[in-house]
Amino acid sequence: MPPTIFPSGPPVRVILLASVLKPLNDTRMYGKFARSLAERPATAVHVAGRHAVPPVGSSAIQVHTLLQGTRLSWARLGAQRRYWQLLNSLQPNLVVVHAPELLPLTLLWQRLGAGRRFVYDIRENYALNVSTQGVYGRFTRQWLAAGLRWMETRAAHRAAGLILAEESYADELPFLQDVPAERVVLLENKYQPTTHKTQQAPPMPAPSEPLRLLYSGTISVLNGIHEAIALAKELHRLRPGGVLLTVIGFCQQPSLLLELRQLQLTHPPWLRLLMEDTAPVAHTAIVTEIQRSHVGLLLYQPHPSTQRCRPTKLFEYLAHGLPMVVPKNPLWEASIRRHQAGIVVDGRDIAAAARTLLEQVEKLVFYPRGVPTEAFWASEHTKLWGLMDSIW
């Protein structure tokens, strides 16, 4: 099918960005990729994903729901059918695949038509995550990890471009070794503000006032929710003005969700829970909490799937000048020390971490040179456009 033609204008290139579990308002797929691509001339951008309310002012980007339900529902099978229908109805010139489970149909679609191109956005080291995070049984995770790696290898050789969300993936993913370097681009999860002005975090409070702590994003054991709660409880005991820990995000672990709900029923004065269990929290709500907080907590547990990655919230906190508490990790420490953006603690010793935090917030000047420009998406926007230019 030939590209759509304006009555008096250039051919319109149609780009489809798709995932099954990522919501239609996902910060990477929609907020960064789609918005950057929609700025290109003669380009029509479509986003397909899990049902969510699109951001305000999204008329330039059309959205399509692939999944309306939980990740473990039967509706997930129907998402594949809807994706295939969308491929055939839109006839996109380029598909940006944001989920490995859409690769099989994408490869089939590409094979059935000439000139069809796709780009694979590698957001995680999926095989490593499946094999190490203990979500599945031993046998299941072995064959699932092997299947993922096989499918990604096939896709890597047929993709017009590969996008890495983390620099470490270049060394970790064996199928990249046979891919020409010019077809691979690193686009980190840097912060893309929705307005031109980014409000910085407030100054540290007086000792007699509450210290507002923040845990945002995915709520999980691996991401340090237990450490964050333990630290807040200890700080509240030590500090005259007390603390208030706000936990805002998406929790997909039923047992953890129940544990946190039960804790909430005890009404601890130092805890505020803003959780969702069916869909991610609106990113605007997370940004609002960042702008209200004094310290952000990134107390991730040491794990092979995260130790070489820089999480999205690290860039978000940097972009808002929010001081952070991070565990000992050479990659994270480099960013923290370069911008004097926080405090490095031993997450295994909560009592010592609490004492260190109280000492440092009294005497340190955070972000003495201001908010670092490297935290923002602008640099990645330029690289994404460069990748598009190399494809067309």
N, C-alpha and C positions, 0 to 999 in steps of 0.2 A: 504494500500500500504506500503510495507516494506521500511525502510530507504535506501537511496542510498549507495552503497558500492564502495569504492575505490578499484582498482585492487589489491592493497596490502596495506591495511590500515584499520583503524577502521570505523565503521558506521558513516555516516555524519548526524548530526541532523540539520534539516531545521527549521529556525526561521523566522516568518513573522511579521513585525511591520507595523501597518496600521492605517491610519487616512483618513478622506475625505478632510477636509479643511486645515490641516497642510501640508506645501509644502514638497516635497521630500528632500529638504536640511534643513528641520527644525532642529534647534539647539538641541532640546531635543530628538526627535525621531531618527534622523539620527546622529547628531554630538556627542551625548552622549550615547544613548542606543545602536544604531547599531554598532558604532565603538567599544564600550566596548565588545559587544557580539561577534563581528567578530574576536576578539583576542583569543577567546576560541578555543581549538583544535577541529578538526573534526566538525566544525560548518559552515553551509551556511546561510548567513543572507540576507533577502530580505526586502525592504522598499517599501510600497505602500502609495501614498498620492496625493496631488494636484501637478499638473505639475510645475516643476521648474528645473533649471539646476543643476545637482548633483555637489557636491564639487569636486575639483581636487583631483585625487588620490583615486577615489572611486571604483576601479575595484574589490575590495574584497567584495563589497556590491552591490547586484543587485537591481535596482529600477523599479517600475511599476506605471504608472500613473492611478489613479482612477478618478480624476476630472481635466478637462481642461476647465475652465470657472470660472465665479463668483459664490459666495456662494448662490445667489438667482436665478441661471440659472436652466433650465430644465436638464442640464448635471448632476446635483447633483443626480437625480434619477438614471441615468445610472451608477453612481459610485457604487451603491449597487450591480448591476448586475455584474460589473467588479470585485468587491470584491469577490462575490460568485464564479465566474469563477476561480479566482486566488486561492482561498481556495482549490478548487477541482483539479486544475492542479498542484499546488505545493505540496499538501498533507503535510503541515508543521507538525512537531512534537510539535511545540509550536507557538501560536499566541500572540503577545503583542498588545492589543487593546488600541489605544490612543484617541479614540473618542466614546462617548456613542451611537451615531447613528449606529455604527457597531456592537453593542452588540446583537441585535435580530438575525442577520444572524450568528454571531459567536456561539450563544447558539444553534441554529439549527444545524450548522455544527458539533458541539461537540456531540449533541445527536444522530446524524446519524452514528457515528463511534466510535469504542472502542479505548481507550487510547489517545484520543485527549485532549490537554490541552490548556488553555489560561490564560493570565495574564491581568488584567485590570489596566491601568495606569490612575489614577484619577488626572488629571491636574488641575481641577477646581471643586468648589462646584457648579455644574451645576444648580441644582434646586434652590439654593439660588440666583445665578446670574440671572436666568430667572425671578424669582419672585420679585426681587428688583431693577433691573437696568432700568426698564421702556422701554425696546425695543419693547415689545409686549403690546397689549391691555389687560385690566384686566382679561377678561374671558380666552383669549388665554394663558396668562402666568400662570393662575391657573391650567388649565388642562395639559399644557406642563410640568410644574414643577412636577406635580403629576405623570405624565407618566414617566418622567426621573427617579424619585426616585423609582418608582415601578420596572422599568427595571434594574436599578443599584442594587437594593436589590436582584433580582433574580440572576444577574450575580455574586454578591458577594458570594453567597452560592455555586456557581458552579465553581468559578475560582480557579486555582491552586495557585494563589497569587494575592495580591492587593498592588499596589504601590501608595503612597501618595506623591504629589508634595509639600504639605504644612503640617507642624506639626499640625496645628489647625484642619485639617480635621478629625483627630482621635476623637475629641470631637464633631465636627459639624455634622458628617454623622451618622445618627441613625442605618443604616444597618451594620455598623462595629461592633456594640456591640455583635453580635452573631457570629462573625468570630474569630477563634482562633488567638491569637496574633502572633504566629509564621508564619502565612500566610500573614501578613501585614508588609510592610517595607516602611520607609520614604526615598525618594530619592529627595532631594531638587534641585532646578534649579541652581546649582552652575556652575561656569565657567569652560569650557573645552577648553583650548587653542589649536589652530590648529598647533602650533609649540611649541617646548620645551622652547622657550624664550618668556616671556611676557614683552612687552615694557611699562614702566610706563609713566604716564601723565607728561607733562612738568611742570617746576616750575612756580609759579605765575609771571605774567608779571610786569614790572615797571608801575607805575601809568599813565605814558604817553602812554602806549601801550594798545591795545584792550584786554579786558578780554574775553576769548572764553568760552561761555556757551553751554551746550549740553542738548537737549531733544531727547531721542532715544527710539525706540520700537513702541508700539501701540500708535497711535495718537488719543486721545479721550478727551472729556470733563471731564469724570471721572478721567482720568489719569493726569489731570492738565495742559492741553495745554494752556488754557486761563491764568492761573496763571503764567506759564513760560513766555508767551509773555508779560504780564503786568510787570513782574519783570525785564525782559530784557529792556523794554522801560524805566522804571524808573531808572535803573542802568545807561543806556546810557546818561540820562539827568544829573545824579549826578557825574559821573566819568569822569575825564579829558581825559583819553585815550579812553573812550567809551567802548562798549561791542559788541560782535557778537554772537547772538544766532543761533546755527545750530539745525534745527528740521529735524530729519531723521527717517523715519519709514513708517508704513502702516496705512492708514486711511480708515475705512469702513463706516464712517458716512457722507453721501452725503452733508448734509447741512453744516457740519463743513469743509469738503473739499472745498466747494464753498467759504466759508468765508475766509479760508486761502489763496486760490488762488487770491481772490480779494485783500486781504491785500498785497500779493506779488506784485500785479500790481502797488501798490503805491511806491514800491522800498524803503522801510525803510532801512537805512544804517546798522541797528543793527540786521537784520533778514536774514537768509539764509535757504530756504526750500528745502529739498531733500525728496520728498514724493512719495509714490506709492498708487494707489487706487484699483489695481487689484490683486496684490500679494505682499507678504512681501519683504522688501528690503534685499538684500544679507547681511548676517551677517558680512562678511568680511568688507563691507563698513561701517557698524556701528562700528566695532572694530577700523578701521582707524580713525574715528571721535573721538572715546574715547581717542585714543593716541594723538590726536591733541589738545584736549580741556583742559581747566583749572578747570572747575567746572561742575558737572553734576546735573541736576535738577530733583527731584522726588516729585513734588508738588501735589501729589494725593489728590483729594477731599475726605473728610471723608465719608466712605460708608461701609455697612456691608459686602460687597463682597470682599473688599480689606484690611480692617483694621487689620486683623489677618494674612495677607500673606506677605511674603518677595518677592518682584518682582525680576524677572531675572536680570534686570538692576542693582539692588543693588549689586548682586554678581559680575556682570561684572565690575562695577565701583570699587568695593573693590579690585578685582584681578588686576586692572591696577593702583591702587594707586590714583584714581581720587577723589578729594574732592567732597562732595555732599552737596546739600541743601535739607533737608527733612522736612516735617511737623511734628507736635507733634504727635508721635505715640510710645507708650512704646516699642513695638517690634523692630521698626527701630532704635529708640534712643539707645537701648542697644548695637546694632552693631556699631553705629556711635561713641558712647562715649568710648566703649571698645578699639577701634583702632584709636581714634581721627581722624576719617575719614570724618568729615564734620561739618555742622552747622545745628542746629534745629531752625526753624522759625515758626511763625504763618502764615500759607498760606492765611488767610483771611485778613491780614493787609500787603499789598504789600509794602507800603512805609516804614513801620518798618522793613520788611524783607530785603529790599534793603539796608537800613542803617546798619543793623546787619551784612549783608554779607560784605559790604565794610570795616567795622571795623575789622571783624574777619580775613579776608584774609591778612590784613596787619600785624597781630601779631601772628596768630596761626601757629604752625608747624604741618602739617598733616602727618599722618602715621609715627610717630617717631620710631616705631619698625619695619618699613617696611611693605610690603604687607602681609596680613594675609593668612596663609595657609588654613584656614577654608573656604575661598571663592572658592576653587577649587573643581572640580568634582572627584578628585582622591579618596576621602573618599566614595563617592557615587558609584563609579566604583566597589570598594571592596564589598559593600553591594549588588549591582546588581549581581555580581558573586555568592555571598553567597545565594541569592534567587534561582538562577539557580541550584546550587548544591543541594538545598533542594527539588527541583522539580524532579531532575533526580537522 
